Amino acid sequence: SYSIFPRISFPYASPPQLSAVAGLFFLFFFYQFQIRNVETNSLKTSYSLLGMIISFAIVVVTISRTGIAVIAAGLFFYYLFSINLRLKVRSLLVTSFYAFILLGSSFIALNFFSDNLIANVITSRFTSSYDFSAVNPYSHLNIRIMGIEYFSNMNFFEKLFGVGYLNYESLHFHSSLLTALIEIGIFGFTLILFILCYPLKNGFKFLRSSSSREIEKGKFVISLTLALITAHLVYEVPYIQFLWVFWGFAFCIALEKKKSFLTEYD
């Protein structure tokens, strides 16, 4: 596909890495869009909606499913906790309408140019299951299975502490967390997972608030954190330092809740 259509990746090493960042930007603008709705009780088009459109467009032109997985995970967990909190039907329907229009218009535009070689490359990439086929020895599925087999064949000491950074002769296993499990072992893997999940601790406290704005913050912290974990799970993204900016944003919101919680009981 590179010879037909140059999948954009700048300034990162590969298209899936850029796609992951664009997916997280989509969730960030989605959060800003929801906060605006809560504060003004209005669904007017704003810069946040434009940011969502641009972010999704970047995911599409990277022709990578990583960003789709990140967006899907973030929205899934956002609405999962919204349903538990008796989500307002109007807000759900309007937001779902915008999401449907965004997704539908993208594929309608691609289908409109169905005779175009570039459009065919994009649509076939998103609809093809060959990359996850067990028949294809180098599919994303089999590469991850190879990683699991590699870890299972390590000795007990290596499983605990890992084989060391890049200290193995193999392709990357298309998953940051799987690679971390091999390189730094169970202890290092557990520490990384703990750090990634740390904002969740205070994120859930927002959900107990009676303020709509506080609840939106809680849902965003939870959905963004789990979307970050999804990004590290579905592809190799340990070198995207910008992902930690999103983690830091979620952490700062969670830290804000911790301070207010301590002030209440001071």
Disulfide bonds with the S-S distance in Angstrom:
none
